[in-house]
């Protein structure tokens, strides 16, 4: 090995110098990432109004969605992104993570540049992947075999949902006062959206009371807790998310809903419907064709069908919604195989990063998670997880409505 070999140089450099170099590169990458809220910029601001207008027009053609203006030049941010030097860090693990994240941020900027154009869909599929025949068949089987269930008459509005969220946040603050989560009720989001440290709630939100705990377990105990733990790491990319983290992150969110006993028939059917909608879009269906498939073939209500199609066709076609079911299956298979979820609480990571995170922890470059999802301490959740791992079965995906699954 020559004296100029990078491994020799890394061994000769003090650990503190390596850390400083990694910190500097990570900080510059985070500075670029913080200049745009990717999902917020891809989401319509007028979903409710567009739905009313589309229904009034006879449910044909493309709805007229409005989007937030970009207050930056994506090409300028891309130049800034690629001006960050990453080849001198002398810590291969961190260098690899930052290179992956830079590539993902570049692709996100490409999506923002191509909003509502024909080039958007190709970049979207590149970022989130397609829908395999196996996943598509499973989604169809769920819609065929999981019967519709009656709606709960107990419904909470946005303000009540915010109050529930603040109660849960306060419990986490009792464990760690630095958990600085915020809750906002907004007119320009649909459903719930987390951009740590903010949980944003649709001002028109109406949620079944029995869905409140599962929903907030997903949004707060997964997205916000991992955002907080990632923010407590030395490197900020564990807060914003390592490349490819979203699939398992959303899978963990659905897992949380299931673990607390709240993956009801309507919710399981919805995430299966998302897979059907993404596959239809990728196969060339337009908005109206997708809407009709959700209504007729999947048996969904017209409001649900519109909102689901709106999520999938936003900005020109976002393939993200297929990752919820795919990620859930991945988490459940991981658990059945004896996998340990602890690395996933340390920040927003993908499965490929688990061994990397463990090695960084051994090197003193990662901290243990300061918070763990509170539902993991619930006896009923622990029993549910143990029972599934001992005897996995698709019928156990449904939380309580056992009569909703037909043979």
N, C-alpha and C positions, 0 to 999 in steps of 0.2 A: 504493500500500500504506500503510495507516494505521500510526501509531507504535505502536499496541497490537497489531498483527498478531503472532501467535505466532512466525512465522519471524524477524521483527525482534528479538523478545525473545531468542530462542535465539541469534541472532548476537551480541547484546549481552552475554549471560551468559558468564563465563569457563568454559572447558571443565571446569575442576576442580569448579565448582559444579554443572554438569550431571551430572558423574560421581557426585558425592556424593548428589544427589537420586535418581539411578537406583540407586545402591548401596543406599540406604535402602529404597526400594520393593522391590527384588529380595530383600533380606535378610528383609523382613517376609513376602513371599510364600513364601520358602523355609522360614521358621519354621512356617508353616501346613503346608506339604507334608511337613515332617519329623515331624509329629505323627501320621501314619498311614502304614503300609506297605500300600498299596492292594492289590496282587496277593496278598500273604500273607494279608490279611484276607478275600479272596474265595475262597481255596483251602481245601478240606477238610483236616482234621487226621487223618482216619481212613480214607483211601482204601483201604488194604490190608484193613483189617478189614471195611469196608463191602462190598468186593468178595467176600470170603469168605462173608459173610452172605447176600449177594444170590444168589450161585451156589447156596448151600445151600437157599435158599428157592425155587429153580426158575427164576431169571432173569426174574421178572416184577415189575411195580410199580417204584416209585422207590427207589433205595438210600437208606439213612439216613446222610447225611453230617453231620459235626460241624464247627463253625467256631469260630474264636477269638472271644472276647467283644470288643466294642468298648470300649476304656477311655477313650472320649471321646464327646461329644455332637456328631454331625455338624452339627446346626443351629447350635450355638455356633461351630464352626469356620467354617461358612459366613458367619456374621455377621462374624467376625474377618477372613475373606477379603475380603469386600466393603467393609470399613472402610478398606482400603488405598487411598490416593489415588494414582491413576496419571495423572491428566490434567494434571499440572503439571511433568512431567519435562523438557520442552523437547528431548527426543531422540526423535523420532517412531519410529525403528526399534526402540529398546528399549521404548518405551511399547507399541507394537504387540505385541511378543513377550510382554510381561508381561500384557497384556489377554487374549491368546489362552490363556496358561497359566492365568490365573485362571478363565476359562470352563471349561477342561478339568478343573481341580481341583474346581470346582463340580459338574461332571457325575460325577466320581468319588465325591464325597460323596453324590450322589443314588443312585448304585449301592449304596454301603455302607448307606444308609438303607433301601434296598429289597431287601436280601438275602433270597433265597428267597420273594419275592413276585411277583405277576403283573406288577408295574410294572418289575421289574428288566430284563427282556428288551428292552423298548423303549429304555431308556436305554443298554443295552449296544450295541444296533444303531446308535444315534445316535453313540456314541463310536467304534466300530470299522467301521461300514459293513456292508452286506449282502454277499451273494455274487452276482455278476453271472452271467448265463447263460454268458458266454464263459469265466469262471474255472471254473464248475461243469463245463462240457463238457471243458475241459482236464484237470481233475482226474480225470474219468471216463476220459478217454483214457489218462492215465498208468496208472491202475489196470488198464485193459484191456490195454495194450501192454507194460507193464513186468512181466516175469514174477517170481514169487517166487524168492528165492535161498536156498540153504541157510544155516543159522546157523553162525557160527564157534564152534568148541569152546573157544577160548581166551577166558575171561571174567575180568574183574577186579571186585572188590567195592568197597565205598565207601571203605575205607581205602587200597586201592591207587590208586583214582581221586583221592583227596586227595593222595597222594604225587606223582602225576603233575602235578596242578595246582600244587602247591608248587614243583616243579621249574621249571615254565614261569614262574611268578610270580617266582622268583629270577632268571631270565634277564632279565626286564623290570627288576627292581631293579638289576641290574648296569648297565643303561642309565640308570636314574633311581632313585636310592635312596629317593625320596619316594613311589614306587609302593607304597602301604601296603595291599595286598590281604590279605584274610583268608579262610580256608577252614574251614567248620564241617560236621560230620556231624550230621544232625538226624533225629529220629523224626517230626517234624510237617510234612515237605515230601515231595512226590512228584517224583522225578527230580532235576533240578538247577534251582536258582533263584538269580538274581543280584539282590542289592540292594546296590549298591556302597557300601562296600568289601568286602562279604561275598559269597562264593560258598557257597551252602548245598547240601549233598549229602544225598540220601535215604539213611538208614542201611541200607535194604534194596536199594540200587542194585546192579545187576548189568549190566555193560556189556561188550560184545564188545571184545576188545583192539584190534582194528583201528578201532573207533569212538572210541577214547579221544582221539586227536589231533584228529579233526574236531570232536568234541564240545567239547573244551576250546578249540579255535580259535574256536568260536562263542561260548562263554561268557566266556572270558578275553580273547582277542585282539579281540573286538568289544565285548561288553557292559562288561567291566571296564576295558579300555583307554580306551574313549570316556567312561566314567564318571570315570576319573582325569583325562583331558585336560579334560573339562568342569569338574571340580573345580578345575582350575588356571586357569580363566577368571575374569575379574573378576566375572561374574554367575553366581550359583549355579544358575540355571535350565538352564545348559548341562550340569550334572551330573544334575539330576533329569529333564531332558528337556524340550525345547520341545514345544508342543502338536502332537499328531499324529506324533511322532517314531517311534512303536513299529513301524509298518509297515516302514519302510525299515531300522530297526535290526534287526528279525528277518530281513528280507531279506538284510542284510549278514551276519548270522549264518549263514544257509543258504549264502550265497555263499562264506563262509569254509570251510565244510565241503566244498563243491565244489572250491574252489581247492586245498585240500591233498589232493585225491584221495579224499575220504571220503563223497561223497554216493551211497551204495550204494542198491541197488534197494529194500531194506526201508525205508530212511529216506525216499526219494522217494515211495514208496507211502504212508508214514505221513503226510507233510505233505499229500499229495493227499487222503487219507482224512479229514483234519481239515476240509478244505473241504466234503467230502460231508456230514460230521456237522453242521457249522454250518448249511449250507443246509437239511438235514432239520429241524433245530431251529427255524430261522426260518420254515419252512413249516408248523410245527405238530406235528411228530412228538414223541412223548414219549420218555423215556429208553430204554424197552424197544424201541420201534420203531426208534430210531436204532441201538441195539446190534445188532438183527437185520439191519439194512441193512448195517452194517459187516461182520458175519459172513458173510452170504449173498451180497449183491451185490458187496461189495468183497473178499471172501475173506480176511478178517483173522482171526487167532486170537482165542480168547475173552478172554484176559487183555489183549491189545492193544486189542480192541474195547471192553472195559469201561473201561480207563484213558483211552482217547481220548474216549469218551462222557462220562466223569466230568469231564474237563477242560472239555468244551463245556457241560455242564449244571450246572457248579458255580455255586452261589449263585442259581440261577434261570435260567441261560442266558447264557454269556459268548461273544460273537461274535469274540473275539480270535484264535482259532486259524486263521481264514481268512487272516490277514495274512502268515503264513509263506510260503506259495506265491505269493501276490499280491506280496509285497515282494521275493521272489527274482526274479520275472519283471521287476519294475520296475528292480532293480539291473542285471540282465543287459542289458535294453534300453538303460539309461543308458550302460553301458560300450560297447555296440556303436555307440551314437550319438556316441562320443568323449567321454563325460562324465568329469570328473576327480573321483576319490573323496576327494581331500585335505580338502575342507571337512567331510566326514563324520567325520573323525578328531578334529576340534577339540572335539567335544562331541556330545551327543545331539540331533540336529536332523532335521527333515523336508525333503524335496526343495524345498518352497516357500521354505525358509529359506536355501538356498545363496547367492543373491545378497545377502540381508540380511547373512549372515555375512561375505561378502567386503567389503561396504561398511563394516561395523563394524570389520573388520581394517584397512581403509584409514584409518579415523578413530582408530586406536590403541585401540579398545575391545575387541579380541579378540587373543589370543596364538596363535602357531603351536602345533600339536599337539606335546606333549613326547614322546609315544610314538606309533609307528605299528605296526599289526599285523605281528608278526614274519614271518608266512607270506608277506607280500608280497615279502620278500627271497629266498624260496626259488626256485631256478632252475626247478624243475618247476611250481610254481604260476604263475610269471610266463609260462612257455611255454604253460601251459593257458589262461590268460586271453588271451594274444595270439592263440592259435589260434582261440579261440571268437570273438573280436572280428573276426577276418579272415573267418571262415566259420561264422556262428552256425547251430546246428542243435539241435532238441530232443533228438536222440540223444546229444548231447554233455553233457546234464545228468547222465547216469550217469557215475560216475567211473572205474570199472575193470571192472565186470561187463558187458562189451559183449554177452555172450550173453543177458543178462537182458531186452534190448529186442527184442520180437518185431515183425515186419512185419505 
